[in-house]
Amino acid sequence: MRAVTVREFGGPEVLQISELPDPTPAPGEVLLQVAATAVNKGDTHQRAGNYPPPPGITDVMGLECSGTVIALGADVTRWRVGDEVCALVAGGGYADRAVVPAGQVMPIPAGVDLISAAALPEAAATVWSNVFIEAAFQPGETILIHGGAGGIGSFAISLAAARGHRVLATAGSPDKVAECVNLGADVGINYRDEDFLGVVKEATKGRGVDVILDNMGASYLDRNVKSLATGGRLAIVGMQGGTRGELNIGRLLVKRARVIATSLRPRPIAEKGAICAQLVDEVWPLFASGAITPVIDCVMPLSDVARAHERLEASSHTGKIVLTP
């Protein structure tokens, strides 16, 4: 099969297309003929040598894909050869073929085409597990979403708005702020020109927000905690602003607030399978009804993977960048 490999750790220029042996599904796994994959921040970190795959996982990048089932490992009963599906993977999406634990394979949501479906698993699983499971986002609560124009942020806005929540979102340009509003944000904040803490205070009449989905980490930590309402929850899913920050525990105690930090990729297979099952039950029907749609920035051939990484790292995108083998 063709797959993206890395000559050495570095910039996008180290990415190359190589011929690798076809993978074989182990018991409990499904083999997919990949129709599309999508680019994620984790891929760029892995390319740079800062995010190695978990033990036993292929070095081929790609955290999600869509495609057709072409072989089944022993003990797989839910899927059949010929099924069109999408999947959350710990690696291997940047290739013609990928093996996936059967529990991380999901049907294509009604109303979504096979190529666009590749953009859903990673963002959907990240948002659902952090916002709705870990942070226990409740009806009537308000959320602040950082990086609202990115792959995770755009999905989070769409999902929270579709479920009836009030949404505030940050982005880095007037066009991206406008896109956040188009996706369903009630308040768009240009973080280059505005202090999101001040906007949050004004928009919530000093109360603060109940949940924050944060991709920045250290540089936003203090302002994020100040932006929380009493009982608020800060869910950190990225470290673009650094890994070390000062936490005012006293403020956290007074607000009875929580700081949550999780990573999806290294979670146990059973745990990721449970998240995928909840997505199919709770989120996929929203695609069928038209309440949400995939947010696709562009579709590129896999051979243009270096250009795709450049676009992601330059934050030139809105939504997900999709690659087709």
C-alpha positions in Angstrom: 0.0 0.0 0.0 1.0 3.7 -0.3 1.4 5.5 2.9 2.9 8.7 4.2 6.2 8.2 6.1 8.8 10.6 7.6 12.4 10.6 6.5 13.4 12.3 9.7 11.7 14.5 12.3 11.2 18.0 11.1 9.0 20.3 9.0 6.5 19.4 6.4 9.2 18.8 3.8 10.2 15.5 5.6 6.9 13.9 4.6 7.0 11.4 1.7 4.9 8.7 0.0 6.3 5.2 0.5 5.3 1.7 -0.4 4.6 -0.4 2.8 3.3 -3.9 3.3 -0.5 -4.2 3.5 -1.7 -4.5 7.1 -3.6 -7.5 8.3 -6.5 -7.3 10.8 -5.8 -9.0 14.1 -8.7 -10.5 16.1 -11.2 -7.8 16.9 -10.0 -5.5 14.1 -11.3 -4.4 10.8 -9.3 -3.6 7.6 -10.4 -0.6 5.6 -9.8 0.5 2.1 -9.3 4.2 3.0 -11.3 6.7 1.0 -10.1 9.8 2.9 -8.3 10.9 6.1 -8.0 14.3 7.7 -5.1 16.3 9.1 -4.9 17.0 12.9 -2.5 18.9 15.2 -1.4 15.6 16.6 -0.1 14.7 13.1 2.1 17.8 12.9 3.5 17.1 16.4 4.2 13.5 15.5 6.0 14.7 12.3 8.2 17.0 14.5 9.1 14.2 16.9 7.0 15.4 19.8 4.0 13.0 19.8 5.0 9.4 19.3 2.3 6.8 18.7 1.3 4.6 21.6 3.2 1.2 21.9 2.2 -1.2 19.2 0.7 1.4 16.9 2.0 2.0 13.4 4.3 5.0 12.8 2.1 6.0 9.9 0.2 9.2 10.9 -3.5 9.8 10.7 -6.0 9.7 13.6 -9.2 9.3 11.6 -10.4 8.0 8.3 -13.3 6.8 6.2 -13.5 4.0 3.8 -14.9 0.5 2.9 -14.5 -2.6 5.0 -12.4 -5.1 3.0 -11.5 -7.7 5.6 -12.5 -8.7 9.1 -10.3 -10.1 11.9 -11.5 -13.0 14.0 -14.4 -12.3 16.4 -15.7 -9.3 14.5 -19.5 -9.7 14.1 -20.9 -6.2 13.8 -19.3 -5.3 10.4 -19.4 -6.9 7.0 -17.1 -6.6 4.0 -18.5 -3.8 1.8 -19.7 -1.6 4.6 -18.9 2.1 4.2 -17.7 3.5 7.5 -15.6 6.1 9.3 -13.2 5.3 12.1 -11.2 6.8 15.0 -7.6 5.4 14.8 -4.5 5.8 16.9 -2.4 5.9 13.7 -2.4 4.7 10.2 -5.0 6.9 8.5 -2.5 8.4 6.0 -2.5 5.3 3.8 -4.4 3.3 1.2 -5.4 0.8 3.9 -5.8 0.9 7.7 -6.6 -1.5 10.5 -9.0 -0.3 13.2 -10.4 -1.9 16.4 -14.0 -2.8 15.6 -15.4 -0.7 18.4 -13.8 2.4 16.9 -15.5 1.9 13.5 -18.7 3.9 13.0 -21.4 4.0 10.3 -21.3 7.0 8.0 -23.9 9.4 9.4 -27.0 9.8 7.2 -26.6 12.9 4.9 -22.8 12.8 5.0 -20.8 11.6 2.0 -17.9 9.1 2.4 -15.1 11.7 1.9 -16.5 14.3 4.3 -17.0 11.6 6.9 -13.3 11.3 7.3 -13.3 14.7 9.0 -15.6 13.6 11.8 -14.2 11.0 14.2 -11.3 12.8 15.8 -13.1 16.1 16.3 -16.4 14.5 17.4 -14.7 12.2 19.8 -12.5 14.9 21.3 -15.5 17.3 21.8 -17.9 14.7 23.0 -15.5 13.1 25.5 -14.2 16.4 26.9 -17.2 18.7 26.9 -20.1 16.3 27.4 -18.5 13.4 29.4 -15.5 14.9 31.3 -17.0 18.4 31.8 -20.6 17.1 32.1 -22.0 20.0 30.0 -25.7 20.4 31.0 -28.7 21.8 29.3 -29.0 25.6 29.7 -25.2 26.0 30.3 -22.9 28.3 28.4 -19.6 27.4 26.8 -16.5 29.3 25.6 -14.7 27.6 22.8 -11.1 28.7 21.9 -9.9 28.2 18.4 -13.4 28.2 17.1 -12.4 28.1 13.4 -10.2 25.0 13.7 -11.3 21.5 13.3 -12.2 20.8 16.9 -13.5 24.3 17.6 -15.8 24.4 14.5 -17.3 21.1 15.4 -17.7 22.1 19.1 -19.6 25.3 18.0 -21.9 23.4 15.7 -22.6 20.6 18.2 -23.2 22.9 21.2 -25.4 25.3 19.2 -27.4 22.4 17.8 -28.0 21.2 21.3 -29.4 24.6 22.3 -26.4 26.0 24.3 -25.2 29.6 24.3 -21.8 29.7 22.7 -18.9 32.1 22.8 -16.0 31.5 20.6 -12.5 33.0 19.9 -10.8 33.1 16.5 -7.8 35.1 15.0 -9.3 37.2 12.2 -12.6 39.0 11.4 -13.4 36.4 8.7 -12.9 33.5 11.1 -14.9 35.2 13.8 -17.7 35.6 11.2 -17.4 31.9 10.4 -17.8 31.0 14.1 -21.0 33.1 14.2 -22.2 31.4 11.0 -21.6 28.0 12.7 -23.8 29.0 15.6 -21.7 31.1 18.0 -23.8 33.7 19.8 -20.6 35.8 20.5 -17.5 35.8 18.4 -14.2 37.2 19.8 -11.2 38.2 17.8 -8.4 37.3 20.2 -5.9 39.4 18.4 -7.9 42.6 19.1 -10.0 41.8 22.1 -9.4 40.4 25.6 -11.7 37.4 25.8 -12.0 37.7 29.6 -13.5 41.2 29.2 -15.9 40.0 26.5 -17.0 37.0 28.6 -17.7 39.2 31.6 -19.7 41.6 29.6 -21.6 38.9 27.6 -22.5 36.9 30.8 -23.1 40.0 33.0 -20.2 39.1 35.2 -21.4 35.5 35.8 -18.8 33.7 33.6 -19.2 30.6 31.5 -19.9 27.1 32.7 -17.5 25.2 30.4 -14.4 26.3 28.5 -12.9 24.1 25.7 -9.3 25.3 25.5 -6.6 24.4 23.0 -4.0 26.9 24.3 -3.0 25.6 27.7 -0.6 27.7 29.8 -0.9 31.1 28.2 -4.7 31.1 28.7 -4.8 29.4 32.1 -5.3 32.4 34.4 -7.8 34.2 32.2 -9.7 30.9 31.6 -10.1 30.4 35.4 -11.2 34.0 35.8 -13.8 33.4 33.0 -15.4 30.5 34.7 -18.7 30.7 36.5 -19.2 29.2 40.0 -19.0 25.4 39.4 -17.4 26.0 36.0 -15.2 23.4 34.3 -12.1 24.1 32.1 -11.3 21.3 29.7 -7.8 21.6 28.2 -7.2 19.6 25.0 -4.1 21.4 23.6 -0.9 23.2 24.6 -0.4 25.6 21.7 0.3 28.3 24.4 2.7 26.3 26.4 2.7 23.5 29.0 3.5 25.4 32.3 1.3 28.1 33.8 0.5 29.4 37.3 -2.8 28.2 38.7 -4.5 30.4 41.4 -5.9 27.6 43.5 -7.6 30.1 45.8 -9.7 31.4 42.9 -10.5 27.8 41.9 -11.6 27.0 45.4 -13.9 30.0 45.7 -15.5 29.2 42.4 -15.7 25.5 43.2 -14.3 25.0 39.7 -12.4 22.2 38.0 -9.5 22.0 35.5 -9.6 18.9 33.3 -6.9 17.9 30.9 -7.2 14.8 28.7 -5.7 13.2 25.6 -7.7 10.9 23.3 -5.1 8.9 21.5 -3.6 6.9 24.3 -6.9 5.9 25.9 -7.7 2.2 26.1 -9.5 0.7 23.1 -12.6 -0.1 25.2 -12.8 3.5 26.4 -12.5 4.9 22.9 -15.1 2.3 21.7 -17.5 3.5 24.3 -17.0 7.1 23.1 -17.7 6.1 19.5 -20.8 4.3 20.6 -22.1 7.4 22.3 -21.3 9.5 19.2 -23.4 7.2 17.0 -26.3 7.4 19.5 -26.1 11.1 20.5 -24.4 13.0 17.7 -24.9 11.1 14.4 -28.7 11.8 14.4 -27.9 15.5 14.3 -26.3 15.0 10.9 -29.3 13.1 9.7 -31.6 15.9 10.7 -29.4 18.5 9.1 -28.8 20.3 12.5 -25.0 19.9 11.9 -22.8 19.3 8.9 -19.1 18.6 8.4 -17.0 21.7 8.3 -14.5 21.0 5.5 -11.8 23.6 4.6 -10.5 21.7 1.5 -9.9 18.3 0.1 -6.3 17.5 -1.2 -4.7 14.4 -2.6 -2.5 12.5 -0.2 0.5 13.4 -2.3 0.0 17.0 -1.2 0.3 16.1 2.5 3.2 18.5 3.0 1.1 21.4 1.7 -1.8 20.3 3.9 0.5 20.4 7.0 1.7 23.8 6.0 -1.8 25.1 5.7 -2.8 23.7 9.1 0.3 25.1 10.9 -0.2 28.5 9.3 -3.8 28.5 10.7 -5.0 29.3 7.1 -7.8 26.8 7.4 -11.4 26.9 8.7 -12.6 23.4 9.7 -10.9 20.2 8.6 -8.3 19.6 5.9 -9.2 16.3 4.2 -6.7 14.0 2.2 -7.7 11.4 -0.3 -5.3 8.6 -1.3 
